[in-house]
Amino acid sequence: MQIDETDQALLALLRDNARMPTATLARRLGLARTTVQARIERLERSGAIAGYTLRGSAATRPPLRATALVAIEPRSGPAVLDRLRALPGVETVHTTSGRFDLLVQITAHTTEELDATLDRIGEARGVKSSESLIHLATKIDRSR
């Protein structure tokens, strides 16, 4: 499926606010409401829009974020992932290549909560070592 400039503009508006009424989208794009609705349906069918999600504002997100780089013992991946899955502060886990096996993204409301999550990760059976990086400021965020 071809995504043209109008589709790109529509996707950008939806990224900013996925709940924006179709009439508002149409007005901003200079199109008829039915045309915008048809484009949205086509983008959904093609998979260009895979779903809609709730993304908390800065006011509702936990204020602390960190990344833990984790090296694990051979064949311990499933057990370590089970442990990470059970920790509420763990948002995402990515496998990586290089010195570390996993990249773990963590959120917390307090430094104590963050410290406890990092301790639980380090204590997990199968974890050889970990290194944590506290996020200080976001300079670029293209995920929005």
C-alpha positions, 0 to 999 in steps of 0.5 A: 500500500502506498502512503502519500503525503496526506496519509503521513499528515493524518498519521502525524495528527493521530500520533499527537492525539489518537482521539481527535474527532474525525471532523477536526482531522478533516478540518486540519487536513482540508478534506471531507470528513468521509474522506478522512474516515475512509483513509483511516479505515484503509490505513487500519486494514493495511496495518499502517495503523496497528492499534490505538494506545494510551500514552500517559502524559508527563504528569501521570508517568513515573518521574524516574526512568532508567535502563539496566544492561544485563548479562546473563548466564547461558541458557538462563534467558527464560528464567530471567525473563520470567523474573523481569516480567514479575517486576512492576517497574520493568516496562520493556526488555530488549535482547541485544548483541555485544557485551550485554544480553538484555536492555531493561527499561525501568520506571519508578516513582521514587529513588527507593523504588528504583533502587529496589527494582535494580536490586531485584534484577541483580539478584535474579538467578541467571544474572551474571552482571548488570549496569544501570543508567539513570535517565536524566533528561530527554533531548529527542523523543520521536516515539510520540 
